[in-house]
Amino acid sequence: MTAPISDPNNWQPSDLEKLRRRARQRKTKKNALIAAVSSSVVLGTLALVLVNSPGWVSLRDTFFKWAYGVEVLPKVILGFTTNITLTLVAGSSVAVLGLLLALVRTSRSPALTPFRFLATIYVDVFRGIPMILVILLIGFGIPALQIPGVTNEVLIL
């Protein structure tokens, strides 16, 4: 065991530690250079293959038209804001509904027993069904019921 350092402010790393630090720095720089070169080679090769492929002109004209992108940008921004709004509304609604279901499920009140059973069944069924089936059930099943007063708007469902 080494003796404790008498003055921590004057501590200097040993020659061996300095060698280790330099070796680690060289290895880090070497790894970064290898990563940069290999990434450049792979991305450059992919770009060359893509640009020189027979269908590049068709792909470029179909998906990468700047004029069309500028034209539809307001619609994209509107869709983005709608998406964010729906995310915020749905997130807060689900949080409230989940909290209510959790409170009902953990309740020991005899008066809430039927609601506790319904909440347990609801949670277990919807946790066990794949999400795509839940989306199809809500998207097509609820409008098919034709319940008066229930909207069939996609944004509401």
Backbone as a printed PyTorch tensor [residue, N CA C, xyz], in Angstrom:
tensor([[[  0.8450,  -1.1780,   0.0000],
         [  0.0000,   0.0000,   0.0000],
         [  0.8880,   1.2380,   0.0000]],

        [[  0.4730,   2.2460,  -0.7240],
         [  1.2830,   3.4600,  -0.8080],
         [  0.9130,   4.4040,   0.3130]],

        [[  1.8050,   5.2940,   0.5640],
         [  1.5740,   6.2850,   1.6130],
         [  0.5810,   7.3240,   1.1160]],

        [[ -0.2070,   7.8910,   2.0160],
         [ -1.1640,   8.9190,   1.5940],
         [ -0.4420,  10.1590,   1.0720]],

        [[ -1.1140,  10.8660,   0.1950],
         [ -0.5490,  12.0800,  -0.3880],
         [ -0.6000,  13.1730,   0.6640]],

        [[  0.5510,  13.7930,   0.8890],
         [  0.5870,  14.8240,   1.9190],
         [ -0.0670,  16.1160,   1.4440]],

        [[  0.1210,  16.4660,   0.1780],
         [ -0.4760,  17.6920,  -0.3530],
         [ -1.2040,  17.3580,  -1.6550]],

        [[ -2.5550,  17.2330,  -1.6150],
         [ -3.2970,  16.8550,  -2.8140],
         [ -3.1890,  17.8690,  -3.9480]],

        [[ -2.8940,  19.1180,  -3.6710],
         [ -2.8000,  20.1400,  -4.7150],
         [ -1.5480,  19.9690,  -5.5710]],

        [[ -0.5160,  19.3320,  -5.0360],
         [  0.7280,  19.1360,  -5.7750],
         [  0.8270,  17.7410,  -6.3820]],

        [[ -0.2540,  17.0110,  -6.4260],
         [ -0.2150,  15.6350,  -6.9490],
         [  0.0680,  15.6390,  -8.4340]],

        [[  0.9370,  14.7720,  -8.8510],
         [  1.2880,  14.6080, -10.2550],
         [  1.1460,  13.1320, -10.6030]],

        [[  0.5780,  12.8250, -11.7870],
         [  0.4820,  11.4120, -12.1690],
         [  1.8760,  10.8320, -12.4300]],

        [[  1.9810,   9.5460, -12.2080],
         [  3.2690,   8.8800, -12.4300],
         [  3.5590,   8.8010, -13.9270]],

        [[  4.7990,   8.4460, -14.2440],
         [  5.1750,   8.3060, -15.6550],
         [  4.3610,   7.2060, -16.3210]],

        [[  4.1080,   6.1340, -15.5830],
         [  3.3110,   5.0360, -16.1300],
         [  1.8800,   5.4930, -16.4280]],

        [[  1.3110,   6.2880, -15.5180],
         [ -0.0510,   6.8020, -15.7430],
         [ -0.0820,   7.7480, -16.9360]],

        [[  0.9590,   8.5530, -17.1070],
         [  1.0300,   9.4410, -18.2710],
         [  1.0830,   8.6340, -19.5620]],

        [[  1.8560,   7.5380, -19.5580],
         [  1.9110,   6.6590, -20.7250],
         [  0.5480,   6.0580, -21.0210]],

        [[ -0.1410,   5.6230, -19.9860],
         [ -1.4760,   5.0360, -20.1650],
         [ -2.4520,   6.0550, -20.7490]],

        [[ -2.3990,   7.2800, -20.2420],
         [ -3.3050,   8.3210, -20.7540],
         [ -3.0290,   8.6020, -22.2300]],

        [[ -1.7450,   8.7040, -22.6000],
         [ -1.4100,   8.9490, -24.0030],
         [ -1.8680,   7.7900, -24.8830]],

        [[ -1.6990,   6.5730, -24.3750],
         [ -2.1340,   5.4020, -25.1480],
         [ -3.6520,   5.4140, -25.3310]],

        [[ -4.3850,   5.7730, -24.2790],
         [ -5.8490,   5.8540, -24.3970],
         [ -6.2560,   6.9370, -25.3820]],

        [[ -5.5740,   8.0850, -25.3530],
         [ -5.8910,   9.1630, -26.2920],
         [ -5.6060,   8.7380, -27.7310]],

        [[ -4.4590,   8.0630, -27.9530],
         [ -4.1390,   7.5890, -29.3020],
         [ -5.1760,   6.5820, -29.7760]],

        [[ -5.5820,   5.6810, -28.8830],
         [ -6.5680,   4.6690, -29.2610],
         [ -7.9070,   5.3270, -29.5880]],

        [[ -8.3190,   6.3210, -28.8060],
         [ -9.5740,   7.0280, -29.0640],
         [ -9.5260,   7.7360, -30.4130]],

        [[ -8.4230,   8.4160, -30.7010],
         [ -8.2810,   9.1030, -31.9940],
         [ -8.2700,   8.1100, -33.1470]],

        [[ -7.5650,   6.9950, -32.9680],
         [ -7.5060,   5.9710, -34.0110],
         [ -8.8950,   5.3940, -34.2710]],

        [[ -9.6410,   5.0890, -33.2080],
         [-10.9950,   4.5450, -33.3730],
         [-11.9200,   5.5420, -34.0590]],

        [[-11.7940,   6.8250, -33.7060],
         [-12.6290,   7.8460, -34.3450],
         [-12.2920,   7.9680, -35.8290]],

        [[-11.0190,   7.9030, -36.1680],
         [-10.6070,   7.9730, -37.5730],
         [-11.1190,   6.7630, -38.3540]],

        [[-11.0030,   5.5780, -37.7690],
         [-11.5020,   4.3670, -38.4330],
         [-13.0090,   4.4620, -38.6430]],

        [[-13.7340,   4.9240, -37.6240],
         [-15.1920,   5.0570, -37.7460],
         [-15.5630,   6.0640, -38.8270]],

        [[-14.8570,   7.1900, -38.8830],
         [-15.1630,   8.2130, -39.8890],
         [-14.8790,   7.7040, -41.2960]],

        [[-13.7460,   7.0470, -41.4790],
         [-13.3920,   6.5470, -42.8130],
         [-14.3580,   5.4550, -43.2500]],

        [[-14.6410,   4.4940, -42.3580],
         [-15.5420,   3.4030, -42.7510],
         [-16.9510,   3.9220, -43.0140]],

        [[-17.4140,   4.8730, -42.2230],
         [-18.7420,   5.4480, -42.4620],
         [-18.7770,   6.1870, -43.7920]],

        [[-17.7210,   6.9390, -44.0910],
         [-17.6680,   7.6580, -45.3660],
         [-17.6620,   6.6970, -46.5460]],

        [[-16.9110,   5.6110, -46.4400],
         [-16.8500,   4.6340, -47.5280],
         [-18.2150,   3.9810, -47.7330]],

        [[-18.8520,   3.5630, -46.6440],
         [-20.1560,   2.9000, -46.7620],
         [-21.2010,   3.8600, -47.3200]],

        [[-21.2880,   5.0720, -46.7730],
         [-22.2840,   6.0340, -47.2510],
         [-22.0030,   6.4590, -48.6880]],

        [[-20.7250,   6.6410, -49.0350],
         [-20.3800,   6.9890, -50.4110],
         [-20.7470,   5.8850, -51.3880]],

        [[-20.4810,   4.6400, -51.0040],
         [-20.8450,   3.5080, -51.8620],
         [-22.3500,   3.4270, -52.0440]],

        [[-23.0930,   3.5820, -50.9470],
         [-24.5550,   3.5590, -51.0510],
         [-25.0660,   4.6860, -51.9420]],

        [[-24.4850,   5.8680, -51.8010],
         [-24.9140,   6.9950, -52.6320],
         [-24.6210,   6.7320, -54.1060]],

        [[-23.4520,   6.1950, -54.4050],
         [-23.1130,   5.8880, -55.7990],
         [-24.0430,   4.8340, -56.3870]],

        [[-24.3240,   3.8010, -55.6120],
         [-25.2350,   2.7560, -56.0970],
         [-26.6240,   3.3400, -56.3240]],

        [[-27.0820,   4.1760, -55.3960],
         [-28.4160,   4.7680, -55.5070],
         [-28.5160,   5.6860, -56.7230]],

        [[-27.5670,   6.5790, -56.8710],
         [-27.6260,   7.5670, -57.9520],
         [-27.4350,   6.9200, -59.3210]],

        [[-26.6760,   5.8590, -59.3960],
         [-26.4130,   5.2100, -60.6820],
         [-27.3780,   4.0770, -61.0000]],

        [[-28.3640,   3.8570, -60.1550],
         [-29.3310,   2.7890, -60.4370],
         [-30.2780,   3.2330, -61.5500]],

        [[-30.8580,   2.2720, -62.2980],
         [-31.7130,   2.6220, -63.4380],
         [-32.9630,   3.4130, -63.0510]],

        [[-33.4890,   3.2060, -61.8670],
         [-34.7260,   3.8830, -61.4840],
         [-34.5300,   5.1570, -60.6900]],

        [[-33.2790,   5.6720, -60.6160],
         [-33.0060,   6.8420, -59.8010],
         [-33.7980,   8.0650, -60.2490]],

        [[-33.8810,   8.3000, -61.5440],
         [-34.5820,   9.4890, -62.0510],
         [-36.0480,   9.4320, -61.6470]],

        [[-36.6520,   8.2730, -61.8020],
         [-38.0580,   8.1170, -61.4270],
         [-38.2440,   8.3020, -59.9220]],

        [[-37.3620,   7.7140, -59.1290],
         [-37.4430,   7.8530, -57.6740],
         [-37.2660,   9.3060, -57.2640]],

        [[-36.2780,   9.9790, -57.8500],
         [-36.0130,  11.3790, -57.5260],
         [-37.2100,  12.2570, -57.8730]],

        [[-37.7890,  12.0340, -59.0590],
         [-38.9210,  12.8560, -59.4820],
         [-40.1720,  12.5710, -58.6600]],

        [[-40.2950,  11.3570, -58.1420],
         [-41.4840,  10.9980, -57.3710],
         [-41.3920,  11.4590, -55.9240]],

        [[-40.2410,  11.2800, -55.2820],
         [-40.1500,  11.5100, -53.8460],
         [-39.3260,  12.7180, -53.4320]],

        [[-38.5130,  13.2660, -54.2970],
         [-37.6000,  14.3270, -53.8930],
         [-37.7570,  15.5970, -54.7110]],

        [[-38.9690,  15.9790, -55.0540],
         [-39.2110,  17.2230, -55.7910],
         [-39.3020,  18.3720, -54.7900]],

        [[-38.3730,  19.3140, -54.8890],
         [-38.3690,  20.4390, -53.9620],
         [-39.5810,  21.3410, -54.1660]],

        [[-39.9660,  21.5500, -55.4050],
         [-41.1010,  22.4390, -55.6720],
         [-42.3660,  21.8870, -55.0280]],

        [[-42.5820,  20.5900, -55.1500],
         [-43.7650,  19.9830, -54.5400],
         [-43.6540,  20.0060, -53.0130]],

        [[-42.4430,  19.8010, -52.5080],
         [-42.2430,  19.8580, -51.0590],
         [-42.5850,  21.2200, -50.4850]],

        [[-42.1770,  22.2700, -51.1870],
         [-42.5000,  23.6310, -50.7420],
         [-44.0020,  23.8770, -50.8430]],

        [[-44.6230,  23.3150, -51.8730],
         [-46.0610,  23.5020, -52.0790],
         [-46.8810,  22.8650, -50.9540]],

        [[-46.4900,  21.6910, -50.5160],
         [-47.2850,  20.9820, -49.5070],
         [-46.8060,  21.2420, -48.0800]],

        [[-45.7760,  22.0520, -47.9090],
         [-45.2500,  22.3220, -46.5750],
         [-46.3050,  22.8450, -45.6030]],

        [[-47.1870,  23.7770, -45.9940],
         [-48.2220,  24.2150, -45.0470],
         [-49.1280,  23.0680, -44.5880]],

        [[-49.4510,  22.1450, -45.4900],
         [-50.2800,  21.0000, -45.1030],
         [-49.5310,  20.0790, -44.1420]],

        [[-48.2490,  19.9200, -44.3740],
         [-47.4420,  19.0880, -43.4840],
         [-47.3710,  19.7220, -42.0970]],

        [[-47.1960,  21.0310, -42.0440],
         [-47.1420,  21.7250, -40.7560],
         [-48.4850,  21.6240, -40.0430]],

        [[-49.5850,  21.7660, -40.7860],
         [-50.9090,  21.6030, -40.1900],
         [-51.0840,  20.1870, -39.6430]],

        [[-50.6600,  19.1940, -40.4060],
         [-50.7390,  17.8110, -39.9370],
         [-49.8800,  17.5810, -38.7080]],

        [[-48.7140,  18.2040, -38.6750],
         [-47.8310,  18.0740, -37.5230],
         [-48.4650,  18.6800, -36.2750]],

        [[-49.0540,  19.8730, -36.4190],
         [-49.6980,  20.4900, -35.2530],
         [-50.9080,  19.6730, -34.8020]],

        [[-51.6580,  19.1040, -35.7590],
         [-52.7730,  18.2290, -35.3880],
         [-52.2530,  17.0150, -34.6320]],

        [[-51.1630,  16.4510, -35.1000],
         [-50.5720,  15.2880, -34.4470],
         [-50.1430,  15.6160, -33.0230]],

        [[-49.4880,  16.7410, -32.8340],
         [-49.0430,  17.1400, -31.4970],
         [-50.2430,  17.3870, -30.5910]],

        [[-51.2790,  18.0590, -31.1210],
         [-52.4820,  18.3190, -30.3300],
         [-53.1390,  17.0150, -29.9040]],

        [[-53.2890,  16.0950, -30.8490],
         [-53.8920,  14.8000, -30.5190],
         [-53.0560,  14.0420, -29.4990]],

        [[-51.7490,  14.1250, -29.6210],
         [-50.8770,  13.4480, -28.6660],
         [-51.0700,  14.0020, -27.2650]],

        [[-51.1400,  15.3180, -27.1480],
         [-51.3250,  15.9300, -25.8350],
         [-52.6940,  15.6000, -25.2450]],

        [[-53.7420,  15.6990, -26.0700],
         [-55.0970,  15.4110, -25.5830],
         [-55.2280,  13.9380, -25.2150]],

        [[-54.7580,  13.0600, -26.1050],
         [-54.8710,  11.6250, -25.8410],
         [-54.0230,  11.2230, -24.6450]],

        [[-52.8380,  11.7720, -24.5340],
         [-51.9720,  11.4330, -23.4030],
         [-52.5800,  11.8120, -22.0740]],

        [[-53.1270,  13.0240, -21.9950],
         [-53.7430,  13.4420, -20.7340],
         [-55.0270,  12.6660, -20.4660]],

        [[-55.8050,  12.3860, -21.5160],
         [-57.0400,  11.6110, -21.3290],
         [-56.7350,  10.1940, -20.8610]],

        [[-55.7390,   9.5780, -21.4570],
         [-55.3650,   8.2170, -21.0640],
         [-54.8200,   8.2050, -19.6410]],

        [[-54.0860,   9.2380, -19.2600],
         [-53.5690,   9.2990, -17.8940],
         [-54.7090,   9.3760, -16.8850]],

        [[-55.7070,  10.2000, -17.1730],
         [-56.8550,  10.3190, -16.2690],
         [-57.6470,   9.0150, -16.2350]],

        [[-57.9290,   8.4410, -17.4080],
         [-58.6740,   7.1830, -17.4650],
         [-57.9110,   6.0650, -16.7620]],

        [[-56.6120,   5.9820, -16.9860],
         [-55.8020,   4.9580, -16.3270],
         [-55.7880,   5.1230, -14.8230]],

        [[-55.7140,   6.3690, -14.3600],
         [-55.7500,   6.6170, -12.9200],
         [-57.0890,   6.2010, -12.3290]],

        [[-58.1770,   6.5500, -13.0190],
         [-59.5030,   6.1530, -12.5320],
         [-59.6460,   4.6340, -12.4920]],

        [[-59.2070,   3.9570, -13.5410],
         [-59.2780,   2.4950, -13.5480],
         [-58.4280,   1.8920, -12.4310]],

        [[-57.2500,   2.4450, -12.2050],
         [-56.3950,   1.9370, -11.1330],
         [-57.0330,   2.1590,  -9.7700]],

        [[-57.6460,   3.3220,  -9.5790],
         [-58.3110,   3.5900,  -8.3030],
         [-59.4920,   2.6570,  -8.0860]],

        [[-60.2590,   2.4130,  -9.1460],
         [-61.4080,   1.5090,  -9.0200],
         [-60.9270,   0.0890,  -8.7470]],

        [[-59.8760,  -0.3460,  -9.4350],
         [-59.3750,  -1.7180,  -9.2490],
         [-58.8180,  -1.9450,  -7.8600]],

        [[-58.2330,  -0.9250,  -7.2580],
         [-57.6430,  -1.0970,  -5.9310],
         [-58.6080,  -0.7620,  -4.8120]],

        [[-59.7870,  -0.2970,  -5.1580],
         [-60.7790,   0.0580,  -4.1450],
         [-61.2690,  -1.1990,  -3.4280]],

        [[-61.5170,  -1.0810,  -2.1370],
         [-62.0440,  -2.1980,  -1.3480],
         [-63.4800,  -1.9380,  -0.9080]],

        [[-64.0700,  -0.8870,  -1.4270],
         [-65.4450,  -0.5510,  -1.0600],
         [-66.4070,  -1.5810,  -1.6550]],

        [[-67.3200,  -2.1290,  -0.8400],
         [-68.2890,  -3.0920,  -1.3670],
         [-69.1980,  -2.4810,  -2.4300]],

        [[-69.4420,  -1.1850,  -2.3470],
         [-70.3220,  -0.5360,  -3.3170],
         [-69.6800,  -0.4760,  -4.7070]],

        [[-68.3620,  -0.5080,  -4.7650],
         [-67.6580,  -0.4250,  -6.0480],
         [-67.2640,  -1.7930,  -6.6080]],

        [[-67.7350,  -2.8710,  -5.9730],
         [-67.3700,  -4.2160,  -6.4290],
         [-67.7150,  -4.4570,  -7.8940]],

        [[-68.9280,  -4.1150,  -8.3700],
         [-69.1980,  -4.3510,  -9.7940],
         [-68.2750,  -3.5420, -10.7060]],

        [[-67.9630,  -2.3170, -10.3160],
         [-67.0600,  -1.4920, -11.1180],
         [-65.6320,  -2.0510, -11.0830]],

        [[-65.2490,  -2.6180,  -9.9290],
         [-63.9260,  -3.2260,  -9.8160],
         [-63.8100,  -4.4120, -10.7730]],

        [[-64.8620,  -5.2460, -10.8270],
         [-64.8630,  -6.3760, -11.7610],
         [-64.8090,  -5.8900, -13.2110]],

        [[-65.6050,  -4.8750, -13.5410],
         [-65.6010,  -4.3430, -14.9090],
         [-64.2340,  -3.7430, -15.2690]],

        [[-63.6410,  -3.0110, -14.3370],
         [-62.3280,  -2.4120, -14.5920],
         [-61.2720,  -3.4960, -14.7790]],

        [[-61.3410,  -4.5460, -13.9730],
         [-60.3820,  -5.6430, -14.0990],
         [-60.5280,  -6.3420, -15.4430]],

        [[-61.7600,  -6.6170, -15.8420],
         [-62.0040,  -7.2660, -17.1320],
         [-61.5290,  -6.3710, -18.2740]],

        [[-61.8740,  -5.0830, -18.2110],
         [-61.4720,  -4.1310, -19.2570],
         [-59.9520,  -4.0990, -19.4020]],

        [[-59.2510,  -3.9510, -18.2880],
         [-57.7930,  -3.8460, -18.3300],
         [-57.1760,  -5.1460, -18.8370]],

        [[-57.6330,  -6.2810, -18.3290],
         [-57.0510,  -7.5630, -18.7460],
         [-57.3140,  -7.8560, -20.2160]],

        [[-58.5090,  -7.5390, -20.6930],
         [-58.8320,  -7.7960, -22.0990],
         [-58.0040,  -6.8920, -23.0070]],

        [[-57.9600,  -5.6030, -22.7140],
         [-57.2420,  -4.6870, -23.6020],
         [-55.7320,  -4.8370, -23.5070]],

        [[-55.2280,  -5.3640, -22.4030],
         [-53.7890,  -5.6410, -22.3320],
         [-53.4370,  -6.8970, -23.1100]],

        [[-54.4000,  -7.7970, -23.2850],
         [-54.1340,  -9.0550, -23.9650],
         [-54.3700,  -9.0270, -25.4610]],

        [[-55.0790,  -8.0220, -25.9490],
         [-55.3830,  -7.9380, -27.3810],
         [-54.2720,  -7.1550, -28.0780]],

        [[-53.8020,  -7.6280, -29.2320],
         [-52.7990,  -6.8490, -29.9760],
         [-53.3490,  -5.4650, -30.3580]],

        [[-52.4720,  -4.4810, -30.3590],
         [-52.8680,  -3.0910, -30.5860],
         [-53.5780,  -2.9000, -31.9190]],

        [[-53.1570,  -3.6050, -32.9530],
         [-53.7970,  -3.4290, -34.2600],
         [-55.2650,  -3.8370, -34.1960]],

        [[-55.5780,  -4.8660, -33.4220],
         [-56.9760,  -5.2780, -33.2890],
         [-57.7840,  -4.2520, -32.5020]],

        [[-57.1670,  -3.6430, -31.5010],
         [-57.8620,  -2.5960, -30.7430],
         [-58.1640,  -1.4130, -31.6570]],

        [[-57.1970,  -1.0290, -32.4820],
         [-57.4090,   0.0880, -33.4110],
         [-58.5250,  -0.2420, -34.3950]],

        [[-58.5120,  -1.4550, -34.9420],
         [-59.5730,  -1.8550, -35.8740],
         [-60.9270,  -1.9090, -35.1760]],

        [[-60.9530,  -2.4190, -33.9510],
         [-62.2050,  -2.5040, -33.1980],
         [-62.7880,  -1.1180, -32.9510]],

        [[-61.9550,  -0.1870, -32.5420],
         [-62.4460,   1.1700, -32.2740],
         [-62.7600,   1.8950, -33.5760]],

        [[-61.8930,   1.7580, -34.5720],
         [-62.0740,   2.4860, -35.8290],
         [-63.2520,   2.0170, -36.6540]],

        [[-63.5340,   0.7130, -36.6420],
         [-64.6280,   0.1810, -37.4560],
         [-65.8040,  -0.3080, -36.6150]],

        [[-65.5270,  -0.7880, -35.4140],
         [-66.5920,  -1.3580, -34.5870],
         [-67.5300,  -0.3220, -34.0060]],

        [[-66.9850,   0.7530, -33.4730],
         [-67.8350,   1.7810, -32.8630],
         [-68.7250,   2.4550, -33.9010]],

        [[-68.2100,   2.8590, -35.0730],
         [-69.1160,   3.4290, -36.0780],
         [-70.1640,   2.4290, -36.5650]],

        [[-69.8240,   1.1400, -36.5960],
         [-70.7760,   0.1310, -37.0680],
         [-71.9500,  -0.0380, -36.1130]],

        [[-71.7560,   0.3160, -34.8420],
         [-72.8500,   0.2060, -33.8700],
         [-73.9370,   1.2460, -34.1170]],

        [[-73.5970,   2.3520, -34.7480],
         [-74.5290,   3.4390, -35.0640],
         [-75.2920,   3.9150, -33.8300]],

        [[-74.5740,   4.1280, -32.7570],
         [-75.1730,   4.6060, -31.5140],
         [-75.4810,   6.0850, -31.6740]],

        [[-76.7320,   6.5040, -31.3800],
         [-77.0700,   7.9270, -31.4980],
         [-76.2240,   8.7690, -30.5390]],

        [[-75.7160,   9.8730, -31.0350],
         [-74.9240,  10.7740, -30.2130],
         [-73.4410,  10.4480, -30.1920]],

        [[-73.0500,   9.2880, -30.7190],
         [-71.6290,   8.9310, -30.7740],
         [-71.1110,   9.3150, -32.1510]],

        [[-70.0980,  10.1340, -32.1670],
         [-69.5680,  10.6210, -33.4330],
         [-68.7280,   9.5530, -34.1250]],

        [[-68.6710,   9.6430, -35.4230],
         [-67.8430,   8.7420, -36.2130],
         [-66.6130,   9.4560, -36.7560]],

        [[-66.3250,  10.6480, -36.2170],
         [-65.1690,  11.4090, -36.6760],
         [-63.8780,  10.6820, -36.3130]],

        [[-62.9620,  10.6260, -37.2500],
         [-61.7000,   9.9320, -37.0320],
         [-60.9140,  10.5830, -35.9000]],

        [[-60.9210,  11.9040, -35.8350],
         [-60.1640,  12.5920, -34.7970],
         [-60.7160,  12.3130, -33.4050]],

        [[-62.0050,  12.0670, -33.2960],
         [-62.6160,  11.7990, -31.9990],
         [-62.3820,  10.3530, -31.5830]],

        [[-62.4830,   9.4280, -32.5370],
         [-62.2930,   8.0200, -32.2090],
         [-60.8640,   7.7820, -31.8110]]])
